[in-house]
Amino acid sequence: MVLTWKLPRSFNIDQMPKVFHERGIIFGYRHPQSSATDCLLSVFQLTNETLNIWTHFLPAWYFLWKLLSTWCRLDFWNDPYSWPLLVYMVTSCVYPFVSSCAHTFSSMSLRARHICYFFDYGAVNLFGLGSAVAYSAYAFPDSWVRSAFHRCYVPLALFNSVVSVGLACYSRFLEMERPRLSKALRTLAFVYPYTWDSLPVFYRLLVSSGESARNAANDFHLKHTAVALLTCFLYASHLPERLAPGRFDYIGHSHQLFHVCGIVGTHIQMEALFLDMTLRKEWLLASSIPPSFAHTVGALGLCFLLGVVNIGFFSRKVLYRPPKSQGKEPKSKQ
């Protein structure tokens, strides 16, 4: 007997509950009550989520390869100077993998959709903390090193991460009644921690005149900033699909471009941090605050635990008081 797989059917926007609608996307929706098997099979067919999945799944493996190759070159166990880089690289592997899983299984049910994206928001903010830890260790402008701001920078980045996860999760409860406010809060939940984390880089690029201002890494920091701004614009604007509904359903819509720009930005940021870590090592070891377990691995662990608590709180609200869906559902998955 030959075992055959039947790819699940896709639907158009008129057949979907309103809560599953994506602005400017008309075709290629998966059934809103797909099985886990259907979700996995949909990865190998063209839907409006397929490239969202692959544009983060493949880079997750690339960043894992970068982590393992760096592990072979550096002594992460015994060299505290390398711990911030380890934290950053671990989070750079985690966020695209969690995002790809969220997009894969988000069509299992309305509740699953919310919970999947809760984890996605948690992973993105965990990466934000990883960036802050690395910036604190390697990218601070000379005049800010050992300042009061430098000492409180990572703890406040941790606080921002926890608040931002909660804000992003809460925004999902407003999607139906107040969609514009929901989108604004979710965008703020990403822009607010990014702005805080990037303050040292902004100062280096715009104001600082010390050694860090002449560092070769600055070109990469500038490119990363430009890509980050483009990423934010794509997330908030829903372009180009908003201008031509139905034309970019499968390839080229804003969320796919948002994913690609986010990954490119992470790659550029990683190169900038490698340069800062290498070129500034002697000066930083002599002048900066030595990396500690509490401000590196400890901060990451605490952020993870608080993120799980945050996600658990909002998931419980979804499970026991799920928001009502609006619109009709497809009658059959076949």
C-alpha positions in Angstrom: 0.0 0.0 0.0 1.4 3.4 -1.0 1.2 6.1 1.6 0.1 9.4 0.0 -0.2 12.9 1.5 -3.0 15.2 0.5 -2.1 18.9 0.9 -4.8 20.9 2.7 -7.0 23.2 0.8 -6.6 27.0 1.0 -9.3 29.6 1.2 -10.1 33.2 0.3 -10.8 36.0 2.7 -14.6 35.8 2.3 -14.5 32.3 3.7 -12.4 33.2 6.8 -13.4 34.5 10.3 -12.8 38.2 10.4 -10.1 37.8 13.1 -7.9 35.8 10.6 -8.1 38.5 8.0 -4.8 40.2 6.9 -5.1 43.6 5.4 -4.6 43.5 1.6 -4.4 39.7 1.5 -7.2 38.0 -0.4 -6.2 34.4 -1.2 -4.1 31.6 0.3 -5.6 31.4 3.8 -5.3 28.0 5.6 -8.3 26.5 7.4 -8.8 28.3 10.8 -9.1 24.9 12.5 -6.3 23.1 10.8 -4.8 20.0 12.4 -1.1 20.0 13.4 -0.4 17.7 10.4 -2.2 20.1 8.1 -0.1 22.9 9.4 3.1 21.0 8.8 2.0 20.0 5.3 1.1 23.6 4.5 4.8 24.4 4.8 5.3 22.6 1.5 2.5 24.3 -0.4 2.1 27.9 -1.4 -0.1 29.8 1.0 0.1 33.4 2.3 2.1 32.1 5.3 4.6 29.8 3.5 7.3 32.4 2.9 6.7 33.8 6.4 7.7 30.4 7.7 10.8 29.8 5.5 12.2 33.3 5.8 12.7 32.7 9.5 13.2 28.9 9.6 16.3 28.8 7.3 18.0 31.8 8.9 17.6 30.2 12.3 19.8 27.4 11.1 22.3 29.9 9.6 22.6 31.7 12.9 23.0 28.4 14.7 25.9 27.6 12.4 27.4 31.0 13.2 27.0 30.3 16.9 28.7 26.8 16.6 31.6 28.1 14.5 32.1 31.0 17.0 32.0 28.5 19.9 34.9 26.6 18.3 37.0 29.8 18.2 36.2 31.4 21.5 36.4 30.1 25.1 32.8 30.8 26.2 33.3 28.7 29.3 36.2 30.6 30.8 36.3 34.0 29.1 33.7 36.4 30.7 34.5 38.9 27.9 32.8 36.6 25.4 29.6 36.0 27.5 27.7 38.9 26.1 28.3 37.7 22.5 27.1 34.2 23.6 23.9 35.7 25.0 23.3 37.7 21.8 24.0 34.8 19.4 21.7 32.4 21.4 18.8 34.8 21.2 19.5 35.5 17.5 18.9 31.7 16.9 15.9 31.6 19.1 13.7 34.4 17.7 13.6 33.3 14.0 12.9 29.7 15.0 10.1 30.6 17.4 8.6 32.9 14.8 8.7 30.2 12.1 6.9 27.8 14.5 4.3 30.5 15.4 3.5 31.1 11.7 3.3 27.3 11.1 0.8 26.5 13.8 -1.2 29.7 14.1 -4.0 28.3 12.0 -4.9 25.5 14.4 -7.6 27.6 16.1 -8.3 31.2 17.3 -6.8 30.4 20.7 -3.7 28.7 19.2 -3.2 31.7 16.9 -3.1 34.1 19.9 -0.8 31.8 22.0 1.6 31.2 19.1 2.1 34.9 18.6 2.5 35.4 22.4 5.6 33.2 22.1 6.7 35.0 19.0 6.6 38.4 20.9 8.4 36.9 23.8 11.2 35.6 21.6 11.6 38.9 19.8 11.9 40.8 23.1 14.3 38.2 24.3 16.5 39.0 21.3 16.1 42.7 22.1 17.6 42.0 25.6 20.4 40.0 23.9 21.2 43.0 21.7 21.3 45.3 24.8 23.7 42.9 26.6 26.0 42.9 23.6 25.8 46.6 23.1 26.6 47.2 26.8 29.7 45.1 26.6 31.1 46.1 23.2 29.3 49.1 21.6 29.1 51.8 24.2 30.6 55.1 23.2 33.8 56.0 25.1 32.3 58.9 27.1 29.4 56.7 28.4 31.5 53.8 29.6 31.2 53.3 33.4 28.6 56.1 33.6 25.4 55.8 35.7 23.5 55.2 32.4 25.9 52.3 31.5 25.3 50.6 34.9 21.5 50.8 34.7 21.3 50.1 30.9 20.9 46.3 31.0 18.5 46.2 34.0 16.3 48.8 32.3 16.5 46.8 29.0 15.3 43.8 30.9 12.4 45.8 32.4 11.5 47.2 28.9 11.5 43.6 27.5 9.0 42.4 30.2 6.7 45.4 29.7 6.9 45.1 25.9 5.9 41.4 25.9 2.9 42.3 28.0 2.0 45.2 25.8 2.2 43.2 22.6 0.2 40.3 24.1 -2.5 42.7 25.4 -2.8 44.3 22.0 -4.2 41.1 20.6 -7.3 41.4 22.7 -8.1 44.7 21.0 -7.8 43.4 17.4 -11.6 43.2 16.7 -13.0 46.2 18.6 -10.1 48.6 18.1 -7.8 47.4 15.4 -5.9 50.7 14.9 -5.1 50.9 18.6 -4.1 47.3 18.6 -1.7 47.8 15.8 -0.3 51.0 17.4 0.3 49.3 20.7 2.0 46.3 19.1 4.2 48.6 17.0 5.1 50.5 20.1 5.9 47.3 21.9 8.7 46.7 19.3 9.9 50.3 18.7 10.1 51.3 22.3 12.7 48.6 23.4 14.6 48.9 20.1 15.0 52.7 20.7 16.3 52.2 24.2 18.7 49.4 23.2 20.0 51.5 20.3 20.7 54.7 22.2 24.5 53.9 22.6 24.7 53.3 18.8 22.7 56.4 18.0 25.1 58.5 20.2 28.2 56.9 18.6 26.9 57.7 15.1 25.6 61.2 15.7 27.5 62.8 18.6 30.5 60.8 19.9 34.0 62.0 18.8 36.1 59.4 20.7 37.8 56.2 19.6 34.4 54.5 19.1 33.4 57.1 16.6 36.3 56.1 14.3 35.7 52.4 14.7 35.2 50.4 11.4 32.1 48.8 13.0 30.3 52.1 12.7 29.6 51.5 9.0 27.8 48.3 10.0 25.9 50.0 12.8 24.7 52.7 10.3 23.6 50.0 7.8 21.8 48.1 10.6 20.0 51.3 11.7 18.8 51.9 8.1 17.5 48.4 7.7 15.8 48.5 11.2 13.9 51.7 10.1 12.9 50.0 6.9 11.8 46.9 8.9 9.6 49.0 11.1 8.1 50.8 8.1 7.1 47.6 6.4 5.5 46.2 9.6 3.4 49.3 10.2 2.5 50.2 6.6 1.2 47.0 5.1 2.8 48.0 1.8 2.7 46.9 -1.0 -0.4 44.7 -0.6 -2.5 47.6 0.7 -2.1 49.3 -2.7 -3.0 46.2 -4.7 -5.1 43.7 -2.7 -4.7 40.2 -4.0 -1.5 40.9 -6.0 1.0 40.0 -3.3 -0.9 37.3 -1.4 1.8 34.6 -1.9 5.0 36.4 -2.7 6.1 40.0 -1.8 3.7 41.1 0.9 4.9 43.3 3.7 5.2 40.6 6.4 7.5 38.6 4.2 9.6 41.7 3.4 9.5 42.5 7.1 11.0 39.1 7.9 13.7 39.4 5.3 14.7 42.9 6.4 14.8 41.7 10.1 17.1 38.8 9.3 19.4 41.0 7.1 19.5 43.5 9.9 20.4 40.9 12.5 23.2 39.6 10.2 24.6 43.2 9.8 24.3 43.8 13.6 26.2 40.6 14.3 29.0 41.7 12.0 29.1 45.1 13.8 29.4 43.4 17.2 32.1 41.0 16.0 34.1 44.0 14.9 33.5 46.0 18.1 34.4 43.0 20.2 37.6 42.4 18.4 38.9 46.0 17.6 38.0 47.5 21.0 39.0 44.5 23.2 42.1 45.9 24.7 40.5 49.3 25.5 37.3 47.8 26.8 39.1 45.3 29.1 41.1 48.2 30.6 38.4 50.8 30.8 34.9 49.3 30.8 32.8 47.4 33.3 33.8 43.8 33.2 31.0 41.5 31.9 29.4 39.7 34.8 27.2 36.6 35.0 24.3 38.7 36.4 24.3 41.1 33.5 24.7 38.5 30.8 23.5 34.9 31.3 21.7 35.8 34.5 19.8 38.6 32.8 18.9 36.3 29.9 17.6 33.6 32.3 15.5 36.1 34.3 14.1 37.7 31.1 13.1 34.2 29.9 11.4 33.3 33.2 9.5 36.6 33.3 8.5 36.2 29.7 7.1 32.7 30.4 5.1 34.2 33.3 3.8 37.0 31.0 2.9 34.5 28.2 1.3 32.2 30.7 -0.9 35.0 32.2 -2.2 36.1 28.8 -2.6 32.5 27.5 -4.7 31.7 30.5 -7.0 34.6 29.6 -7.3 33.3 26.1 -7.9 29.7 27.2 -10.6 30.5 29.8 -12.1 33.6 28.3 -11.3 33.4 24.6 -12.3 36.4 22.4 -15.3 35.8 20.2 -14.4 35.3 16.5 -16.3 37.2 13.9 -17.2 36.0 10.4 -18.0 32.7 8.9 -15.7 29.7 8.9 -15.2 27.3 6.0 -17.5 24.4 6.3 -15.0 21.7 5.5 -11.2 21.4 5.6 -11.4 19.2 2.4 
